[in-house]
């Protein structure tokens, strides 16, 4: 029979002084402790006390694993004994002198438990398969000083993240755009061989764990003050709530990401983590990512999260995201709204983790997770840009309204300008932005385009008031096409390229495009004015040589004349257009007679139509002939007197016969 039978000193009131049997079903260490106590004449954990559903003080020890005792009862016993331990467990492991952290075996001679799977540890989190230990600079060989050693006074820790999808929102209180991480899971794994000497060994998990729903007792608070526990912080976080902390400790497990072993350790030692602490914590972080919205909605942003664990060397920082399943990184890390997308491959350059630098030196106690993202501009292009572009183009189409309706043109353009200016006040929920963004510049450019259209309408109106109707019509016809079909798309294309940050291409498109359409528009106006002057001369000469007897050809020339002088293509001749005909065809007609002819023309409501022009053209010729004959008769009477005196005869004054109507090219109109 195992155990020892003997008579022990009474412990408390004695009701039975019979034979006492040490526990036989208890662990061997509890039995050995009982023998030691018995040798000192103290009460030990007896077999009758074991599993009796009562927390007996004799069995409420570390060796007896606090049999039948609650956590509170265990704490009341073990915390009293913690003061007798000569190691200060309230400081981090690396600060306790004279102890090794890797390859250490002296702390426990118990038989090791079965190793857990390499794909999951005792916390249930998936673990990376790789065992390479990388430095913050992007690589390193296991065992090298940069990769495998830690500066004096810091504890080496494995770090893994299970990050939730980011939530980007506008904080009404601070007026900033903030990023939220809800229930972000952080796994810290480190070796603390001194915890194996703690009297509270079997309840360390409960002591080091916490939950917001848990009501902490005074005993638990006092016990937690006796032990060091790593704390993780997000630098620059505006708010941080630690939801819960689960700690698993004891025995042996595998390193989730093995650090390099020391020179005396074997490969098995490098993978085995003796008395390893696995701390899994959940946090809610809210932080300002310091976004720059200058190119909104084509902005590229960097979400940079720097986590810090004081007194730690986070050796697995570069691999800290490998615990996550990033097969579908878009769903795993970015908002489900689809507003944001990765600006590259993830896993890859678009989502990395590294040690930041401080004055050129790597900060091993910090780990930065960096996500390169850009906004999905399709939503804003459809909702905002398309509407603004359509409003602007619709306003510019007012240039195709009859040039005499300057009031309608101007009103339409002004309404479009007011709509664009009002749209500039739209809140894109970017926080309190104190600088101009791309959308503001885009709206300003659209307003400038509309102002160009308004300036063109005013200029054409001034030409009409200055009796330069023909030039006004040519300028108007050219400018409305140049503005709507040339300047407008060029400016929009340049702004889109600028939004995509192709600034050189945007400037090139803008400058080259404006130069080409300006040169082309100027050339067209000049060429058309020259062609009209040439065609007028041809028609005037042709009509002067054509006899009305050739009725078909004569009427054809008159119709071409009508089309040529109907500069606004209204189908009717206005008084100013009739005056131009009289000036070109009858240059000797006085201004008074021209006004008389214009007064006699039946313009009707819209003007002089083609048929009326054909019928009245002969009367204009007669009026011009009378004016010419009056001037000729006066000069001829004096000429005849001189001729008679010289003996000349009248047959010399015979008029030449008028030739038939000459041919006229189609380009005369």
PyMOL commands that set and color helices and strands:
alter all, ss='L'
color gray80, all
select helices_A, chain A and resi 28-39+47-49+71-82+93-95+145-148+193-197+201-208+218-224+267-271+317-319+329-333+378-400+406-423+438-465+469-499+503-545+551-565+575-585+591-600+610-645+650-653+666-668
alter helices_A, ss='H'
color red, helices_A
select strands_A, chain A and resi 5-6+20-21+155-162+167-171+176-191+210-211+232-234+237-249+252-254+272-274+276-288+300-309+312-314+340-342+351-354+357-358+361-362+366-375
alter strands_A, ss='S'
color yellow, strands_A
deselect
rebuild
show_as cartoon
